[in-house]
């Protein structure tokens, strides 16, 4: 199955997502902010990154921009997720989409929606 990097500062949400994704057969590594995520991205070289947007240190939008800068080193897909919020007139998921993520999921989302997104992106 896929190698997935999950980035979310909510430890319990991160753990739940990791448990589910490992249960369905993926290899999962977790980070708790975008800075740690960027470091693990280089080490792990995941097939897919699932990142929250609102996080301390380096947020999800900064992480996405960092990934897009290094995407020529190794390709990976990105799913952004957020529970809401806006900057100016655009919400965070609209901004993530404009930055080039492959899918965007609004929290809370069901595991079926996540699984469908993963299957579509990694097919």
N, C-alpha and C positions, 0 to 999 in steps of 0.2 A: 504494500500500500504506500501511501504518500508520507513524506517527511514534512511535518507541519510545525511552524513556529507560531505560538499563541502569545499575544502581548496584551495584557490588561492589568491595571493596577489594583483591581478588586481581587484579592487573593482567593476568596471562596468561588467567585465566578470562574477565575482562571483554572482552579483545581477541578471544578465540575466539568468544564469544557474539555480539559485534558483527559479526565476519566472517560467521558463519553467517546471522544475521538480514539482513544486507545482501545476501548471496548469494541469499536467497529473496525479496528485493525490498523490504524495509522500509528506512526511513530511521532511522538509529540514532545517538543521542548517548549518551556514557558519562560517568558520574561515579564517583568512587572513595570516597565516603563520603556519609552522609545529608545533611550540611550542604551539600555541593556539589550534591547531588541536589535539595534544596529550592530552591536558587538557580536551577538549570537548569529546574526544573519551571515556574517563572514565565516564564522566557525562551522555552522551547521549546514549552510547552503540548502535551505528548505525548498521543497516543490511549491509550497503554499505558505503564505503568512496571513494570519487572522489577527487584525489589530484594532484595539479600541482607539477612539480619537482623543477623548479628554483624559490626560494622564499628567503626572508631575514630570519635572525635568524636561525631557523631550516628548512632546505630545505626538499623537498619531499622524497629524498632518505633516509635521516636521520629519517623522519617521518615513512617511510615504515619499516625501521629496528626496530623502537620503537614499532610499531604495531605488528610486527612478534614476538617480545619479550613478548608481553602481550596477544597474541592471545588465549592462553589457558584459560584466564579469561572469554572471550566471543568471539565467532567467528564472523568475518565480512569479507566481500569481499572487494577488493581494485581495483579501476581503476586508473591508472596513466595517466596523460596527460602532454604533453610538446610541445612547439613550435619549438623544436630543441635544438641543443647544444651537445657537446661531452666532455667527460673526458677521456684523453688518446685516445685509439682507439675505444671505445664504445660510442654510443650515450646514452642519458639519459634514453630513453624508453627501450633500450636493458638492461641497468643496472637495471632498475626497474623490468623488467621481470625476470632477474637473481635473484633478491631479493625475488621473489615469488608473485608479483601482479597477479591478476586474468585476467586483460586485460590492454592494453595500447593503447591510442588514441593520434594521432598526431594532434596538433592544426594547422590550424583550422579544426574542424570536424563538420559534420552536426548533428542536433538533432536526426535524424533517426538512425544514427550510434550509438549514445549514448543510445538511447532508446533500440535498439537491444541488446547492450551489457548488459544493466541493466536487461532486460527480461531474457537473457540467464543465467546470474549469479544468479539471484534470483528465477529462476524456481524451 
